[in-house]
Amino acid sequence: MRLKFSLFLLSCLALHTVIYAQAEPAEVVRSEDKIVIGREVYYIHFVKPGQTLYSISRVYNVPQKELILENPTLYVADLQAGQTLKIPFRPEAEEEEVTKDVQQGDFILHTIEQGQTLFFLSRTYEVTEDEIKKHNPGLDEDNLQINQVVRIPARPVYITREGFPTKEDMYIHHKVEKGETLYSLSRKYEVSERAIREANEKLVWGLKYGEYVRIPRYDPDEIDEPYPAGLAETITDDLIGEELIEDPWQPDLYDPVLVADAACLSFDIGSYDKPFHVSLLLPLFIDRNWPVELPDTLDKEKAAELYPEYVRSVGELYHGTVPFLEFYEGAMMAVDSLVRAGLSVVLNVYDTGRSAEKVREIIRKPEFRQSDLIIGPVYPDNMKIVSDWARANSVNLVSPLTTRRELLYDNPYLFQVTPSASAELEQASIFISNFPSSNFVLIHKDDHFERNTVEAFKNNIFRHFSYNSEFENLVFKEVIYTDPAVNIEQSLVKDGRNIVIVPSTDQAFVSNILMRLNILTRNYDITIFGLNEWQRFANIEVEYLHNMEFHFASPFYINYEDKNVKRFLAGFRDKYNTEPSHYGFQGYDIMFYFLQAMKKYGPDFRDCLPAMSTELLQADFLFRKTGSQNGLENNGISIVRYDKDMNIQRLGLNAAGR
């Protein structure tokens, strides 16, 4: 059973402390936006900084557990500012009490029920036992009484989820103090005044005491990406044997022939007489799954009485643990397959939580310092710590999930598996530029948050169109959609193909545009280009996507008809008694690819990857440098298309059309 294996895994790994970013509580106002999905009415609630799942559940009179069931992403990531929640409709006249607990200022007044312990309260409200004791002087933790009222500090809110970026990930929220100016904030956070102004539309009225302003974590003036990724370079015979000149505006060009003639082919795994040492750093949050093991002599009924919070099923695992446990399981399947093929591997697994201090402890361990390859950690702040060590010690390091390209700067040993958003836009632009005779319509709402994405998409499209001889005849229209009165139909043509581009991650906005465009497909030929994120939107009719042959750029796509995927699924089900999510596939692909690289080329495989070809489950890794002294970013981005026959196709790398 997967539960037994999972709990065994968690019980075997060391415990580590977890640190969370807190924000001040914010008022929750019931949304007026409603949608109908499958005849059920839902509110659409946009999470603001400082709001908690508990406070939202109170306002909407919906239990937290039901909120999580309706919004499965909460199983994977904690509540985030900017996130959209789908909340079941409860008429105000029929409001029911959600919980016996009462919010009072900065505290929740919890009434003790049968079997509840101090540890149970700690896990339920995600605060430490010491915090609860601090605010309840004289509390006897070993003798809590039924109906006793305990003051619980209001739960911390996680306004960003590093590794699972939202539009708030790039900002710090600063509360304006008396006497502060734009200049002083610029000096304090080391970003330009211009960058702060662009991040805050309301600053046209000046700074106001007590208000919050958004401070960019990274100054776009300083880290504006000078190496656009995903260019469709062609290596010609003229380059063979010639020294490649570095172009500051594109990734380094690799010649597969030159690579094949290099020292890459001289490595012999048969004569390599020691195992490869691999370190895997994941936030497994072991301490949130306690106790994961009880004495066999303890009666089950007695155990339930003594430990009411005991983890008895996979469904009771801490939601932050599940995806990374699946990543580990997928990685282990890759290790097992290669070990059976004769590879010798020593794998050390570390639980990082979200703690920078724990990561620093890990890199001081003697066994970690023997690493030939490091995979993880997940969160960018923790990755920066390991990246500095890996660069100083010339150890290859894999960043498995984050899309932040700035981590690659000045570390030639770092591999970024998940491409940046700019790399995906680049690949989409290359594909779109293959249809210069179409009528192009860009639709956006002139939203401040998405303005950079829109401008980047436009610039990339025009740049790639300029390479085409038909560029002078290009028809490109831009529709700023600010309200339903805007007539989209006026921008379409009836005597040709309309390629409509909607580079938005706003679920409500996208849903509205798709509904209006789908009606117009009766009279117009419409093909729509959007973003990878749309696949996760719950309130979009899939039929609309197929009707308009939805296209998007994506580094990951699972073809369940593929023989390797079928083999992996059968093995995963047999071993863990469950279905793998994207994380299970990701863990397998990353571990398999990089172990294969070491098997073929040895620990110093970095410069040999352009000559490497390996079949993976959901990805085509194509690593390219972002500069001579920088790391390598995966540019293995395919175009995925929703066909009118209700199938989904992966058109392949650098797809040039239908």
N, C-alpha and C positions, 0 to 999 in steps of 0.2 A: 504494500500500500504506500501511496505517496506520503501520507501523513507520517507513517513510521520512519520512512527514510528522511523526510524533511526535519522532523524533530530530532532524529539522530544526528543529522548534520549540524543543526543549531546547537545541540548539546556538546558537540565535539569542538566547536570553535570558541575562541576567547571572547569575553564580554568587553564592550567598549562603551564609553560615555557618548551621549548624543547632545548636540548643542543646536538650539533653534533661534531664529531671528524673531524678535518680538516687536509688536507695534501697539500703539494705544488703541483701546476698543473704540469702535465707530458705531454710530447709530444705524440701524437697519430699518429701511422704509419699504413697505410692501409694494412691489412693482405693479404698474398698471398694464404692462405688456402681457398678453396672453396668446397662446397658440393652441391649436387642436391637433393632436397626434393620435391616430387610431381611435377617434371618437372620445378621447379623454382630453380634458382641458388642463393646461399647465401655465403657470407663471414663468416668465423668463426673467431671471434675476441676475444683474451684473454685480459681481462682488467688488466691494471697495476696500482699500487698505484699512485694516483694523477690524473688519468684520470676521466673526467666527462662525463655524458651522452651528454651534450651540445657539448663538444669538439669532441666526437666520431661521433655525428651526422653531424658535419661540415666536417670532413675528408671523410666520406662515402657518403655525400650528401643525407642523409636520415633524414626526420624530426624525432624529438624526440618521437612524438606520435606514429609514425610507428614502431620505435624501441621497444617501450613498448608493442605494439600489437603483435609483432613477438616474444617477450620474456616475457611471462606472469608473470615470477617471479619478474619482476620489479614492478608489481602491489603490491606485498607483501613486498619486501625488497628493500632498496636503492642499488645503484650500489656498487659492492664489488670488491676489488682486488682479482684476481684469478678466477673471474667469466668468463664464456664463453657466448658470445652473438652471436646470429644468425642474420646477417644483410643482407637485400636484396641487390642483386648485381646491381650496377649502373656503366655501362661502363664510363671510364674517359672522353671519347670523347663526352659523352652526359650529362655531369655533369650539374645539374641545381642548381640555388641558393636556399638554404634551407630556409634562413631567411634574412631579411634585416639587421639584427644585425651584427656587426663586432667585432671580438676578437682583442684587442689591448693590448698586454702585460698582465697585471693582471686584465684588465677590459674588459667588453663587452660594446660596444657602441650601446645603444638601441634607436631606433627612435619611438617616441610616436605616437600611432594611435588613432583613434576616440574611446572615452569612457574609455581609459586606465587611471588608477589612481596609486598613489604611492603604495597603498596596493596591487593592481594587480601586479606591478613590484616586490614587496616583495615576493608574493606567487609564481610568475612565476620563479624567479631566486633563491628562497630560501635563501634570505638574509634579514636582518632586515631593516625597514624603516630608522632607524637612520644611518645605514651604507651607505645607498644610499644618504641621506642628507649630510653626512660627506664628501663624494667624489664629491658632486655637490653643492658648496657654492652658496647661493642665490636662490636655487631651491624653487619655490613657489608650495608647494604640493597641494594647493587648486586650482591652475590655470595652469595645465600642457597644453602645446600647441601642436597641431598636427604638426608632423615633427620635434619637439624639440628633440635634442639628449641628452640622459642621460647616464652618466658613471655608470655601474653596476659592483661592485667587482665580480670577477670570482667566480662561485658557489663553495661552499665547497664540498669536496669529502668524501665519507664515506668508508674508506678502510677496515673496518670490520663491521659486522652486528651481534652484540651479540644477541644470541637467534636463529640465523640462521647461524651456523658456516660455515666458509670456511677454506681452509688450511692456510689462513693468520690470522685467528682469534687468534692464539696462540702466535703472535709475535708483538713486537713494532719495528717500523722502525726508526733507529737512523742514523743521518747524522754525519759522522766522522769529528771531528774537529782536528786542528793541535795539535800535542803532545799527542793525545789519544792513548792508548794501549789496548790490550786485557785485561790486568790486571785491568786497570782503568775502563773499561766498565763493567767488572765482578763485581768490587766493587760498581759501581754506581747503577747497576740494580739488584745486589744481586743474580746473577746466576753464575754458574761455567764457566771458560774459555772453558772447553770441550763442554758445552751445546751451547755456541756461535759458536764455530768452526763447530759443527755438523749442525747448522742451516744455515751455509754459506759456500758453497763449495769453493767459490773464495778466502777464507781466507788462502788457502794454499800459496797464493802469498803475504800475509800480508795485514794489514790495509792500505787503501789509503785515503788521505785527500779528502773530498768532496763527497765520495761515501756513499751509504746507506747500512747498515748491518741490519740483522734481529736479534732482541734480544728476546729469549723465555720469554713469560710472566711468565711462571712457570718453574722452573728448573726440568727437568725430573729426575735428580739424587736425588732430594728431594721428589718429589711427585709421583715417579714411583709406579703405583697402586699395593699395597701389598695385596689387597683383590679381586682377580679375581671374576667377577660376573658370574652368570648363570650356576654354577655347578649343575649337575643333582644329588643332594644328595638324598639318600633314607633313610627315617626315619624308623627304624626297631623296633620290639617289645622290643629288648634289651635296647633301649634308654628310654622306658617309665618308669617313676619314677626315672630315674637316672639324676644326675646333668650333664648338657651338658658342655663339656670342649671347650673353645674357641680356634679355630684353626686360627692362624694369616694368613693362606694362603687361606682361603675361608670364605664366609659369615657365620654369626652365624646360627646354625641349630635350627629350631623351631619344637617343638613337638606339633601337633594339639591337642593331648589329654591333655597335660599339660596346654595348653592355654584354652581349654574348661573348665578345672577344676578351672581356676583362677577367679579373680574378674570380668572378662569380662561378665560372665553370670548373675551377680548380678544387672546390671543396668536395671531400669524400666522406660521407656519413659513416661508411664502414670503418674508416680509420680514426674516427672521432671517439675516443675511449672514455668519455665522461657524459653524464646526463645533462640535458638542458635544464636550467633552473628558471622556473616561471613563477612570478608573484601575481596573484589575482586579488585586487582590492575592491571590495563591494560594500555598500551600506546595507548590511543584513539586519541591523537593529535587533540583535539577539536579546538584549536586555528587555525588549518589549514583548517577548514571547516566553515569559516565565510562569510557572516552571515548565521546562520542555521535557523533563524526565522525572518520574517519581519512582520510589522503590517498588520493585515487583511484589514485595510482601504486603504492600498497602492495599487494602480492599478498595475497589473502585467507588463504592458508595461512600466509604469513609473519606476517600480522597476528595470527592466532590463536596463533602461537608467541610473539610479542612481548607480546601483550595477552590472556592467557587469560581475564581478567575482562571483556573488551570486551562491551558490550551488543549482542547480535546479533538479538534478537527482543523483541517486546512482553512476552512472558512473563518476560524477564530484567530488566525495568525494576524499580526499587525499588518495593516494594509501596505505600509511602506516596505515590508519584507518581501512580499509575494513576487513582484517583478524581478528583483535581484536574486531571489532564490531560483526562479526559473532561468535567469541568465546563467547562474552557476550550473544548473542541471544540464543546460544545453552545452556549456563549455566542457563539462565532464564527459558528455557523449563524444565530443570531438577528441578529447584526450584518450579515451578508451579505444577509439577506432585507430588512432595513430600508434598507440602503444602495442595494439595487436599486430600492427604492421612492422613492428620492430624498433620504434622510436623510444628512447629512454628519456623520461621526463620526471623531474622533481617539482611538484606543484605545491606552493604554499598559499593558503587562502586566508585573508585578513578581513575582519569586520571593521570598517572605518566609521560607521554611523555617519553623522555630519560633522564630526569633531576634527578640527585642525590639529588639536593637541594629540589625539590618538594617531593621526597620520604621522606626526613628527616622531612619536614613539615607535611606530612601525619601521620607519626608514633608519632608525638606529639599531634595529635588531641585526645580529650577525648573519642569520640565514637570509634576510632580505638583501643584504649587501652582496650576496653571491648571485643575484638575479642576472640572467641573460636577457630576460624580457619581462616587462611589467605591463599588466593590463589593468586600467583603472588608476585612481579612483574616479568616481562619477561626477561629483560636484566640482565646478571650476576652481573655487578657492582652494580646495584640497589638491586638485590637479596641479595647481601652480607650485605648491610645496614639493610635490614629487617631481615635477618637471625640472625645477632648479637642481635637484639632486641628480636626476638622470643626465642632464646636460653636463654637469660637472664630472660625472663618472662615466660618460660615454655609453650609457645603457639605453637600448631602444624602449620607448614608452608608447603605449596605445591609449588614446582617449576614446572610450567606447560610445559615448552618448552625446556629449555637449557639441553644440554647433558654433561655438565661439572661436572664430578664426584667430583672434588676437593672441590666443595661447600659443600659436605656432611660431610667433615671432621670436627670433634669436635662439631657437632650439632645434637644430637639425635632426635630433633623435626622436622627435615627437611625431606620431601618426594620428591624424584626426579622421575617425571612421565615418562619422555622420557629417556630411557636407554642410557648409554654411548656407544660409538663406540666399546669399548673393550668388553662390555657385549654382543653386537650383534655378534661380532667375536667369542666369547666364545660359544654362542648357535649354530652358524653355524658349529663350529668345533665339537661339540658334535654330531650333525647330521651326518656330513661327516664321523666320525669315525665308524659309523655303517656299512660301506661298505669296510672292509679291503681287500677284494679280488679284488678290482677294480684297474685300472691303473690310478694313480693320477698325474696330470700335473699342476704345478703352473706356471702361465705366468705373468711376470711383466717386466717393462722397466728399472729397477734399478734406479728409480727416487728418488732423495734425499727426496722430500716431502712425498713420500709414502713408504719409506723404513721401517719406524717404523710399519706401518700397515702390510706390507708383513711379517716382522719378527714376529710380534705378532701372525699373522694367522698361520705361520709355527709352532711356539712353541706350540700354543694351539692344533693344529692338532696332532702333535707328542705326546703331553702329553696324549690326550684322546685315541690315538691309543695304547699307552703303556699299557692301561688297558685291551686290547683285546688279547686273546691268540694267534691270528694270526699275531701279530705285527712283528714277525721275517720274515714273508714272504711279508711284505709291499713293494710295488713298488711305489716310489715317485720320480717324475722328476721335475726339475726346469728349465724353459725356460726364459732366459733374452732376451726380444724382443726389440732390439734397432733399427732395420730397416727391411724393407720388405724382405730382403734377408734371414732372419732367417727362417729355415724350421721347421714349427710347426709339420708337418705331421710325422717327424722322431720320435717324442715323443709319438705317439699314437700307439695303438695295435688294430688289426682287430678281434682278437678272444676273446674279452671281453669288458666290459664297461670302457669307458674313462671318468673320472671325472675331468673336467678342472676348475681350480680355478683362477679367475682374480680379485684380490682385489684392483681395481683401480676406482678412481672417475674422471679420465681424459676422457671426452666424446669422443674426437677424437680417442684416443688410443683404448678405448673399442669398438667403432664402427668398427674400422679397424680389430680388433681381431675377432669380431663376424662375419664379412663378410667372412673372410678367413676360420673360423671354419665351418660356415654354408655350404660352398662348400664341405668340407670334410665329412659332414654327409652322403653323398651318399655312402661312403665306410666304415665309422666308426660309432660306437655307442657312441655318445657324450652327456654327461650331464654337464651343465655349472653352476657353483656357482659364484655369484657376490654379489654386494652390493645393498642395498635398494635404493640408489640414482639413480640407472639406470632407475627407473620408470619415472623419471622426464627428462630424456634425450630426446631431440626432434629429433635427427638425427639417431636414432636406429630403424631398421626395427623390428617391433613387431613379425613378422613371424619368424625371426631368433630365438627369445627368446623361442617361442613355439616349434620350431623344435628341440631345444637342451634342452628342459625342464628346463629352467632357474629356479634356486632355490636361495632364499636369506632369510636372517633372518630379521624379522620386528616386532616391537611391535604393529603396527597398520595395520588393514586390514578391509575393509568394504565389507560385503557380502550383496549385494542389494536384495537378495532373502530372507534374514532373516526377520521374521515377526516383530521384534522389530525395525529393520532399516526401514522397510516400514511404520510402524506407526509413527516413528520420522519424516521421510520425509514428510508424509502427514500433520503432525502438523506444521512443519517448513514452508512448502509452504503456508499453510492456514494463518499462523500468519504473515509471513514476505514477502510473495509473491515472493519468490526466492528460488534457490537451495542452500543448504549448502555445503561448502567446508570442507576439513579436519578440519579446525578450529572450525566449528560449532559442528561437532561430538566430537571433543576434549573437548570443553567447556561443553557439556552435560555429557560426561563420567566422567570427573573430578569432577564436582559439584555433580552429582548423587552418585558417589562412596563414597565421603567423607561425604556427608550429611547422607547417609545410615549408614556409620560407626558410626557417632555420634548418630543416632537414635537407633542403636543396642547396642552400648557400652558406650555412653556418650562422653563428651569432651576429656576424657583421653583414647582414643581408640587405641593409638599407638601400644601397645603390643598385641592387640587382632586381628590385621589384618590377621595373618596366619590362623585363624579359619573362616575368612569371605569369602563368595562366593556370588558374585553379577553379574548378566548378564548385560554386557555393549554393546555398539554399535560397536566399532571398536577395542577394547582392552580387554586383560585379565590381570588385575593388579595383580602382584605377588611381593609384597614388601619384600625385604630382607635387613638386616643390612649390612653395609660395615665395621663394627667394633663395639666393645662394646659401645663406646662413639660417634659413628658416626650416620649419618642419614640413611634413608632407600632408596634403589634404586629399581625401578620397573624392575623385571626380567621376566615379562610376555612377552616373545619374542617367536614368532611362526616362523615356516618355511613356506614360501609361494612358491608355484610351478606353473609355466606356463605349462599346459599340452599340448600334441600334438594335442588334439581336440579343441584347441583355448580357453579352459576354464582356469580359475585361481583358485587354491585351497589353502586354509589355512590348513596346516597339523596339526596344534595344537601345544601346549607347549611341549618342549622336544620330538619332533617327532622323532620316531626311524626308519623311513623308509617308503617305499611305502605301 
